[in-house]
Amino acid sequence: MCGTGAICTNIPGGHRCECPIGFGGDPYTTGCVDTDECTRSPCGRDALCRNIPGSFSCACPPGYVGDPFHECKGEWVTFVLSLNEF
């Protein structure tokens, strides 16, 4: 028998317990718990990280634009740069 949240796989002569991707812990005894990926700062500069069960998401905060996995910039910066192109 595996711990709470663990994946149990039958193998010859027994079974194997594993935590799903994005979860950690001891799959044989105490079980698997969500890993908070946001603690390792996976998002880009000025982006917001939100931990979700088994994963995470990155988003630019209100008033910012860009790719949240690389960098979010204030919308006014983008606007000023656009004016300089003329």
C-alpha positions as CSV (number, residue, x, y, z in Angstrom):
1,M,0.0,0.0,0.0
2,C,1.3,3.5,-0.9
3,G,1.0,6.7,1.0
4,T,-1.7,9.4,0.3
5,G,-1.5,10.9,-3.2
6,A,1.1,8.4,-4.4
7,I,0.9,6.4,-7.6
8,C,1.0,2.6,-7.0
9,T,2.3,0.4,-9.7
10,N,2.2,-3.4,-9.5
11,I,5.5,-5.0,-10.3
12,P,6.6,-8.7,-10.2
13,G,6.7,-9.7,-6.6
14,G,5.4,-6.5,-5.1
15,H,4.5,-2.9,-5.9
16,R,6.2,0.5,-6.5
17,C,5.1,3.8,-5.1
18,E,5.9,7.1,-6.8
19,C,4.9,10.7,-6.2
20,P,3.3,12.4,-9.3
21,I,5.2,15.1,-11.1
22,G,5.1,18.3,-9.1
23,F,4.7,16.5,-5.8
24,G,7.3,15.3,-3.3
25,G,7.5,13.4,-0.1
26,D,7.7,9.8,0.9
27,P,5.4,7.9,-1.4
28,Y,5.6,4.7,0.8
29,T,4.7,6.1,4.2
30,T,3.7,9.8,4.7
31,G,2.5,10.3,1.2
32,C,3.0,13.0,-1.5
33,V,2.4,16.7,-1.0
34,D,2.5,19.5,-3.6
35,T,5.9,21.1,-4.2
36,D,5.7,24.9,-4.2
37,E,7.7,25.6,-7.4
38,C,7.4,29.4,-6.7
39,T,9.9,29.1,-3.9
40,R,12.6,28.7,-6.6
41,S,11.5,31.8,-8.5
42,P,10.8,30.2,-11.9
43,C,9.1,33.3,-13.4
44,G,10.7,36.2,-15.3
45,R,11.6,39.6,-13.9
46,D,8.6,41.4,-12.3
47,A,6.2,38.5,-13.0
48,L,3.9,37.0,-10.4
49,C,4.1,33.3,-9.6
50,R,1.1,31.2,-8.5
51,N,1.5,27.7,-7.1
52,I,-1.1,25.3,-8.3
53,P,-1.3,21.6,-7.4
54,G,1.4,19.8,-9.2
55,S,2.6,22.9,-11.2
56,F,2.7,26.7,-11.2
57,S,1.7,29.6,-13.4
58,C,3.4,32.9,-14.2
59,A,1.6,36.1,-15.1
60,C,2.4,39.8,-15.6
61,P,0.8,41.9,-12.9
62,P,-1.8,44.5,-13.8
63,G,-0.3,47.4,-15.8
64,Y,2.6,45.2,-17.1
65,V,3.0,43.4,-20.4
66,G,5.4,40.8,-21.8
67,D,6.3,37.2,-21.5
68,P,5.9,36.3,-17.8
69,F,8.5,33.5,-18.2
70,H,11.1,36.1,-19.3
71,E,10.2,39.6,-18.2
72,C,7.2,41.8,-17.6
73,K,7.5,45.6,-18.3
74,G,5.3,48.4,-17.3
75,E,2.9,49.4,-20.1
76,W,4.2,53.0,-20.0
77,V,7.7,51.8,-20.9
78,T,6.3,50.1,-24.0
79,F,4.4,53.2,-24.9
80,V,7.4,55.5,-24.5
81,L,9.5,53.1,-26.6
82,S,6.9,53.2,-29.3
83,L,7.0,57.0,-29.4
84,N,10.7,56.9,-29.9
85,E,10.4,54.9,-33.0
86,F,8.8,57.9,-34.9
